[in-house]
């Protein structure tokens, strides 16, 4: 058999093998998000980078200070997608709840991947703060769900559309349950 025919037979075998692999059932079942009104979180999951650290102080209901795990630098984190009152009883309660939830705990702050490529990392970032323990509680979502914050349209590329959709759902439920700011 000529070299040309050998290569052709090899190519046909590769195509047949790959077609068989595509029709084989996956080892683990796919997660179905067809009933989720916000779509699939997997679509946008690669667009974010997690800055890991420990919360060392809480400035207000929407701002925490973390000590970065990598270099122990301090980073001020503004919660994206939320609007918390700055004065009054709800502002004080939001700060107290965020303190109780996050102070001295490990968190991951989801930021846009552009943050990775900045030579000098900014001291202030805007991101989604999630606890590392347990189920990874989203602090902003917690505030919105308890009526201590309103969902606020984020600037482009600061939060996934899926996550903000979940914030809007939580706000709608807090409104209907007349929680916090919705009383």
N, C-alpha and C positions, 0 to 999 in steps of 0.2 A: 504494500500500500504506500502511496506517495505521501510525502510530508504534508501536502495540502489536504489530502483526504483524512489523514490522522488528526490534523487540527480541526477539521470540520466535524468529525465524529466526536471528538472531545467537546466541542462547543455544543453539539446536540445533546450529549449526555449531561452537561452542566445545566442546560436549559430545562431538561426533563427533571433533573434533581431539584432545581429551584422551584419549578412549578409544583412538584410534590410537597415541598416544604411549605409553600404558601397555602395549600389546601389542608394541611394537617391542623388539627385542633390545637390551640395553645394549651400549655401546661396549666396556666392559671386563668380563670375566667376574667374577662374584661370588666371593669367597673362601669356600670351603666348610669349615665347622667341625663338620660333622655327625659326624665320627669322633673329635673331641676330647672326652674324658670331662669336661673342665672347661667345655665349652660354648664360647661365642663371646666373645672379649675386646672385641669391638665394642659389645656390649650396655652395658657400663659405662664405656666410654672417655670419655664426656663429663662424668663426675662428678669428675674430678681436675684439679688445677692444678699446673703444674710451676714450682717455685722453682729457678731456675738459679743456679749458682755454681761456685766452684772449691774443692776440698777443701784446707784449709790445715793441718789436723792431724787425727790419729786418736787419740781418747781411749782406746778399747778396741775389742774386736771387733764391737761393735754401735753405736758412737757416733762420729760424725765432726763436725768443725767446718768449715763452709763460709763463704766470703766471697761474699755475694750479688752477682750480676752487676748488678742494678738500682741498688742504693744502697751497695754494698760493706760493708753491715753484716754482722756475724758471726752465724751461726745454728747452734746445736747441733742436730744431727739424730740422732734415735734410730731405728735401723732397725726398721720394723714387721714383725711376723710371724715374728720369730726370737727364740730364746733361746740366748745364748752364755754359756758358763761364765765366771765372773768371776775365777777363780784357777786356776792349774795350767798344764800344758803346752799343752792345747788352747786356753786363753784367750790365751796368748802367741802361739801359732801363728795364731789367728784375727786378732789385732791386726796381726801381721806381714803376713798375706795381704791384709787390708783396706788396710793402708798401701801395699803394693806395687801393689795394684790401683787405688787412688783418689788417693793423695797428689799434690797439684799438678795434678790433672786436672779437667776440666770435667764437672759432673754436673747432672742434673735430679732434683729431689726431688718425687715425686708426693705431694701432700697433698690433703686434702678441700678443696673450693672455699670452705668457710666461712672458711678462712684469708684469702681475698681481702677479706672484708668486715670484718675486725677493724681497728679504728682504729689500735691500737698492736700491731704484729706481735710475737708472743712470741719470745723469744730461743731457746726450745727448741721443736722440732716433732718429730712422729713421721711418718715417711713412707717411701716406697719410693725408694731411691737407685739411679739408673741412670746409667751412664757415657754421656757424649754421643758419644764416639768409637766407631767400629766399629758393632757391632750393638746398642749400648745395653745392655751387660751389667748385669743386676740384681744388685746386691751381696749382698742378702739371699738371693736364690736361689742364688748362687754359694756362699755359706757353708753353706747347707743341703745342696746337692748334693755338697759335699766332706766332709760329716760334721762340720764345725766348728761347726755350730749345729743346733738342733732347730726345726722349724716350731712356732710358738706362735700359738694362736688370737688374732687381733687384736681390739681394741675395735671396736665398730660404727663404720662410716664412716671407718676409718683406712686401709683397704686393700680393693681390689676382691675379690670372691669368686673371680673367675677367677684372679687372681694368687695368692691363698692356696691355691687348688686345685693350682696348679703347684708351690708350695712343698711341699705334702703329697706330691705325686708324686715330687719330688726326694728328700724324706726317705725315702720308701719304697724308692727305688732305692739310696740311701746305706746304709740298713739291710741290704738284701739283699747289697750289695757289701762290707759290714762296713768302712765308711770312718769315720775319725775317732772320734767318740764312740760309734760302733756296733761298735767292734772287740771 
